[in-house]
Amino acid sequence: MEIILKIVQLVVSLSLLIFVHEMGHFFFARVFGMRVDKFYLFFNPSFSLLRAKRIGGRWQLSWLSATPPAEWSEHPEKTEWGIGWLPFGGYCKIAGMIDESMDKEQMKQPPQPWEYRTRPAWQRIFVMIGGVLFNVIFAAVIYWGILFTWGEQYIANRDVTYGVHCDSLALAMGFRHGDRIVAFSGQPVERFMNIHPNDKVRDGIQILLIRNRAEEATVVRDGDTLSFPIEEHYIRILLGQRRFLFSPRYPFIVDSIPATSHNAQAGLLAGDRIVAVDSTPALWPDLRQTLLAYVGQTVNLTVDRGDSLLHIAAAVNDEGQIGVYSRTAFNVLPVTRQRYNLLSALPAGIAKGYEGIVDYIKELRLIFSPKTEAYKSVGSFITIANIFPGKWDWYSFWEICGMLSIMLAVLNILPIPALDGGHLMFALYELVTRRKASDKVVEVAQWIGFLFLIALMILAFGNDIIRYVF
């Protein structure tokens, strides 16, 4: 069931984003009087699930058809709207434009005033950036809605006063338990972790380390501020693994004691703060490692119960546990919560969209840098589908939609033939040189772009096969 739900979310989100993107092209094409032959959601090789055309003020529909009704050809100025059967992608076919349709027959006809190719370069530039612009605007609108509905919550880095607990890779990089991280390569760390409205950790500060390819870390250790280098190969390791380098250290406060716990009668109460195990200070999650040294033994817990300091004997089981649940970091450390009204959420949503663009450009730089081997993390629809949660969650769905909208915008503006950026490149060339590239050059460039995109898809699916099969 989880797989089906993930696929449904993927199809719905991509359909929505592609519709918005293609509508951007459609909008500017119609503003400048260009004819749009077709507007399709999903691709329709061989046949279409639905075709629609507004003729004489009335909509005419054609279901499950390989070709449009013959009478529609008498109204070529009207756009054919449709839904294809291949549920990924979509297109807006603008008359007189060499695009993914590769309609050579139309291009052999004499140029017409309503065609893309006969319009000034500046108008064609607007048509080309229309999709990207609409995706960026849509992402900002999504973030506007998210911030207005749920706001933001996070643990600020300044509030991680007990420092961090490091995993094995963080220790190898040079970090130590108890370090208070100040900056990566001189960039101050403002947020330690973002928190989902359902109190789930969304991402940690290692994201900042990876995106910026941090070459240096600045920490406060034992009261002194020091900096040390981060070797580049660790960035490569992080890109190939999903892990949290750092966890916040915080006081161990008992949340509950199960009735089945081997220490149910030891005297511990909910709300007790375990200060020390024997003589070792107790902070979570360091306490897990401390207790492993006492497997099968009884330890002396120093417990702070508000107005008194108690000593309680507790047994440690074979797994290094004392059988009590601790409060989470969200219940112990201060959580910064920001709420927005409809007006204040708008600039915050725009800022979040801009931040998303900057972050994704940084991630692309990693992918195109062979040293990081980030290209190995490139994934296909399988990877994208796995980003979605296994249960329906409106917050996660819209947040991922916002992220994908940013990705779609940035990728499409790259100067690669077959993408919007490739068409934009030719229009800018004409605008600057006053010379138009020939249709043959544009056609060849389109094929080169297609081959590049096919190679990219092979890489993405290949990575997924290695990732999920082997």
Rosetta blueprint (number, residue, H / E / L):
1 M L
2 E H
3 I H
4 I H
5 L H
6 K H
7 I H
8 V H
9 Q H
10 L H
11 V H
12 V H
13 S H
14 L H
15 S H
16 L H
17 L H
18 I H
19 F H
20 V H
21 H H
22 E H
23 M H
24 G H
25 H H
26 F H
27 F H
28 F H
29 A H
30 R H
31 V H
32 F L
33 G L
34 M L
35 R L
36 V E
37 D E
38 K E
39 F E
40 Y E
41 L E
42 F E
43 F E
44 N E
45 P E
46 S E
47 F E
48 S E
49 L E
50 L E
51 R E
52 A E
53 K E
54 R E
55 I E
56 G L
57 G L
58 R E
59 W E
60 Q E
61 L E
62 S E
63 W E
64 L E
65 S E
66 A L
67 T L
68 P L
69 P L
70 A H
71 E H
72 W H
73 S H
74 E H
75 H L
76 P L
77 E L
78 K L
79 T L
80 E E
81 W E
82 G E
83 I E
84 G E
85 W E
86 L E
87 P E
88 F E
89 G E
90 G E
91 Y E
92 C E
93 K E
94 I E
95 A L
96 G L
97 M L
98 I L
99 D L
100 E L
101 S L
102 M L
103 D L
104 K H
105 E H
106 Q H
107 M H
108 K H
109 Q L
110 P L
111 P L
112 Q L
113 P L
114 W L
115 E L
116 Y H
117 R H
118 T H
119 R L
120 P L
121 A H
122 W H
123 Q H
124 R H
125 I H
126 F H
127 V H
128 M H
129 I H
130 G H
131 G H
132 V H
133 L H
134 F H
135 N H
136 V H
137 I H
138 F H
139 A H
140 A H
141 V H
142 I H
143 Y H
144 W H
145 G H
146 I H
147 L H
148 F H
149 T H
150 W H
151 G L
152 E E
153 Q E
154 Y E
155 I E
156 A E
157 N H
158 R H
159 D H
160 V L
161 T L
162 Y L
163 G L
164 V E
165 H E
166 C E
167 D L
168 S H
169 L H
170 A H
171 L H
172 A H
173 M H
174 G L
175 F L
176 R L
177 H L
178 G L
179 D L
180 R E
181 I E
182 V E
183 A E
184 F E
185 S L
186 G L
187 Q E
188 P E
189 V L
190 E L
191 R E
192 F E
193 M E
194 N E
195 I E
196 H L
197 P L
198 N L
199 D L
200 K L
201 V E
202 R E
203 D E
204 G E
205 I L
206 Q H
207 I H
208 L H
209 L H
210 I H
211 R H
212 N L
213 R L
214 A L
215 E L
216 E E
217 A E
218 T E
219 V E
220 V E
221 R E
222 D L
223 G L
224 D E
225 T E
226 L E
227 S E
228 F E
229 P E
230 I L
231 E L
232 E H
233 H H
234 Y H
235 I H
236 R H
237 I H
238 L H
239 L H
240 G L
241 Q L
242 R L
243 R L
244 F L
245 L L
246 F E
247 S E
248 P E
249 R L
250 Y E
251 P E
252 F E
253 I E
254 V E
255 D E
256 S E
257 I L
258 P L
259 A L
260 T L
261 S L
262 H L
263 N L
264 A L
265 Q L
266 A L
267 G L
268 L L
269 L L
270 A L
271 G L
272 D L
273 R E
274 I E
275 V E
276 A E
277 V E
278 D L
279 S L
280 T E
281 P E
282 A L
283 L E
284 W E
285 P L
286 D H
287 L H
288 R H
289 Q H
290 T H
291 L H
292 L H
293 A L
294 Y L
295 V L
296 G L
297 Q L
298 T E
299 V E
300 N E
301 L E
302 T E
303 V E
304 D E
305 R L
306 G L
307 D L
308 S L
309 L E
310 L E
311 H E
312 I E
313 A E
314 A E
315 A E
316 V L
317 N L
318 D L
319 E L
320 G L
321 Q L
322 I L
323 G L
324 V L
325 Y E
326 S E
327 R L
328 T L
329 A H
330 F H
331 N H
332 V H
333 L L
334 P L
335 V L
336 T E
337 R E
338 Q E
339 R L
340 Y L
341 N L
342 L L
343 L L
344 S L
345 A H
346 L H
347 P H
348 A H
349 G H
350 I H
351 A H
352 K H
353 G H
354 Y H
355 E H
356 G H
357 I H
358 V H
359 D H
360 Y H
361 I H
362 K H
363 E H
364 L H
365 R H
366 L H
367 I H
368 F L
369 S L
370 P H
371 K H
372 T H
373 E L
374 A H
375 Y H
376 K H
377 S H
378 V L
379 G L
380 S L
381 F H
382 I H
383 T H
384 I H
385 A H
386 N H
387 I H
388 F L
389 P L
390 G L
391 K L
392 W L
393 D L
394 W H
395 Y H
396 S H
397 F H
398 W H
399 E H
400 I H
401 C H
402 G H
403 M H
404 L H
405 S H
406 I H
407 M H
408 L H
409 A H
410 V H
411 L H
412 N H
413 I L
414 L L
415 P L
416 I L
417 P L
418 A L
419 L L
420 D H
421 G H
422 G H
423 H H
424 L H
425 M H
426 F H
427 A H
428 L H
429 Y H
430 E H
431 L H
432 V H
433 T H
434 R L
435 R L
436 K L
437 A L
438 S L
439 D H
440 K H
441 V H
442 V H
443 E H
444 V H
445 A H
446 Q H
447 W H
448 I H
449 G H
450 F H
451 L H
452 F H
453 L H
454 I H
455 A H
456 L H
457 M H
458 I H
459 L H
460 A H
461 F H
462 G H
463 N H
464 D H
465 I H
466 I H
467 R H
468 Y H
469 V L
470 F L
